[in-house]
Amino acid sequence: SISDTGIGIVEENLQRLFEPFFTTKGLQSSGLGLSSSYGIIKKHHGEMTVNSKPGKGTTFTIILPRADALSRTEARPLPERLDLPADKIKFLVIDDEQNILKMMELYFEDSAIDLKTVNSAQQGLPAIHRDRYDVVLCDFSMDGMNGLQLCKAAKEHIRETGASQMKCLLYTGLSQKLEQDELKRYGVDGVVRKPVSCAELQRIVQEAVAEPCRLEG
C-alpha cells in the first residue's frame, strides 16, 4: 500500500480514477498514468484499489499473485485477448501522444495483434509504404499532416501499388460530428472516439478486419 496525507479525492472523481484520459490537472496531464498502471497490474492478474476521503488523504493498494503460485494455465494472457486462428493482424497506430502509444504497446505485447507505433504522420506514411498493414489508426489532430490527409495518402498508395486491402480508422477526441461524405472522400473506413480502452480497441481492430467498417462521424 502507498498512502499520503493530502487533500484526498472527492467521490465523483474516485469513480473515474482509472479511466483513460481522465484528469483534474488540465493540459499539464495526459490522464494516462493511473490507467496505464492499472492495465499493467491487471495484465499480471493483480488488483489495484483506492481508498480516499476529502481532507484525510489517499491510500492505493496493489495486490499481485506470487509468481510460484501461478500454474501454466493461469499464466496465459487475459481471457479477453484471445488468439485468432489466422495470422496475426498487423496494426499501425499513428499518434503524437507518446503516453497513448506506450499504453497500447504494453497491452498488445502478447496479443494476437502485431502492433507498430509511430508518433507523427511524417513517420507513418513511410511505414505504410514499407510494409503491409491490415488496419491503420490515425490520430485526427497532428502537426504537419492530420489524420484525414494521412488516410487519403495511404489509400492512394494502396490503389497505385495494388497492395492488399487496408482499413484506415480515424482516432479523434473532437466532440463535433464528422460528415460521412467527407470521411469517405478521404478514404476513412471508420471513426474511433477517444477515450477508448485497449480491450475495446482490440475488438474494433478485429471487427474491422473481419467485416466492413461502419462509419460513425
Solvent accessible surface area in square Angstrom, and as a share of the most:
residue,aa,sasa,rsa
1,S,106,0.69
2,I,121,0.61
3,S,79,0.51
4,D,81,0.42
5,T,137,0.80
6,G,37,0.35
7,I,155,0.79
8,G,16,0.16
9,I,35,0.18
10,V,70,0.40
11,E,105,0.47
12,E,129,0.58
13,N,35,0.18
14,L,32,0.16
15,Q,130,0.58
16,R,113,0.41
17,L,24,0.12
18,F,49,0.20
19,E,68,0.30
20,P,28,0.17
21,F,51,0.21
22,F,35,0.14
23,T,45,0.26
24,T,98,0.57
25,K,131,0.55
26,G,46,0.44
27,L,190,0.94
28,Q,158,0.70
29,S,37,0.24
30,S,39,0.25
31,G,11,0.11
32,L,3,0.02
33,G,53,0.51
34,L,59,0.30
35,S,12,0.08
36,S,24,0.15
37,S,44,0.28
38,Y,66,0.25
39,G,37,0.35
40,I,68,0.34
41,I,17,0.09
42,K,64,0.27
43,K,41,0.17
44,H,102,0.45
45,H,75,0.33
46,G,3,0.03
47,E,82,0.37
48,M,15,0.07
49,T,73,0.43
50,V,32,0.18
51,N,106,0.54
52,S,12,0.07
53,K,127,0.54
54,P,84,0.53
55,G,62,0.59
56,K,160,0.68
57,G,5,0.05
58,T,10,0.06
59,T,40,0.23
60,F,40,0.16
61,T,42,0.25
62,I,72,0.37
63,I,107,0.54
64,L,101,0.50
65,P,54,0.34
66,R,173,0.63
67,A,89,0.69
68,D,108,0.56
69,A,69,0.54
70,L,61,0.30
71,S,55,0.36
72,R,224,0.82
73,T,89,0.52
74,E,92,0.41
75,A,63,0.49
76,R,158,0.58
77,P,68,0.43
78,L,26,0.13
79,P,102,0.64
80,E,96,0.43
81,R,7,0.03
82,L,126,0.63
83,D,112,0.58
84,L,60,0.30
85,P,143,0.90
86,A,79,0.61
87,D,127,0.66
88,K,108,0.46
89,I,8,0.04
90,K,43,0.18
91,F,0,0.00
92,L,0,0.00
93,V,0,0.00
94,I,0,0.00
95,D,0,0.00
96,D,68,0.35
97,E,79,0.36
98,Q,102,0.46
99,N,78,0.40
100,I,3,0.02
101,L,2,0.01
102,K,111,0.47
103,M,18,0.08
104,M,3,0.01
105,E,64,0.29
106,L,52,0.26
107,Y,32,0.12
108,F,5,0.02
109,E,110,0.49
110,D,80,0.41
111,S,2,0.01
112,A,5,0.04
113,I,2,0.01
114,D,65,0.34
115,L,34,0.17
116,K,84,0.35
117,T,27,0.16
118,V,15,0.09
119,N,62,0.32
120,S,27,0.17
121,A,2,0.01
122,Q,109,0.49
123,Q,90,0.40
124,G,0,0.00
125,L,35,0.17
126,P,53,0.33
127,A,1,0.01
128,I,5,0.03
129,H,96,0.43
130,R,172,0.63
131,D,66,0.34
132,R,111,0.41
133,Y,9,0.03
134,D,30,0.15
135,V,0,0.00
136,V,0,0.00
137,L,0,0.00
138,C,0,0.00
139,D,7,0.04
140,F,35,0.15
141,S,69,0.44
142,M,19,0.08
143,D,125,0.65
144,G,76,0.73
145,M,53,0.24
146,N,46,0.23
147,G,0,0.00
148,L,12,0.06
149,Q,84,0.37
150,L,0,0.00
151,C,0,0.00
152,K,81,0.34
153,A,22,0.17
154,A,0,0.00
155,K,31,0.13
156,E,63,0.28
157,H,32,0.14
158,I,17,0.09
159,R,168,0.61
160,E,143,0.64
161,T,80,0.46
162,G,66,0.64
163,A,46,0.36
164,S,59,0.38
165,Q,149,0.66
166,M,9,0.04
167,K,44,0.19
168,C,0,0.00
169,L,3,0.02
170,L,0,0.00
171,Y,2,0.01
172,T,2,0.01
173,G,52,0.50
174,L,59,0.29
175,S,113,0.73
176,Q,106,0.47
177,K,148,0.63
178,L,18,0.09
179,E,120,0.54
180,Q,75,0.33
181,D,115,0.60
182,E,59,0.26
183,L,1,0.01
184,K,129,0.55
185,R,156,0.57
186,Y,44,0.17
187,G,16,0.15
188,V,5,0.03
189,D,35,0.18
190,G,4,0.03
191,V,19,0.11
192,V,5,0.03
193,R,86,0.32
194,K,50,0.21
195,P,83,0.52
196,V,16,0.09
197,S,52,0.34
198,C,15,0.09
199,A,43,0.34
200,E,65,0.29
201,L,1,0.00
202,Q,4,0.02
203,R,103,0.38
204,I,39,0.20
205,V,0,0.00
206,Q,41,0.18
207,E,67,0.30
208,A,4,0.03
209,V,69,0.40
210,A,85,0.66
211,E,93,0.42
212,P,114,0.71
213,C,36,0.22
214,R,190,0.69
215,L,27,0.14
216,E,102,0.46
217,G,7,0.07
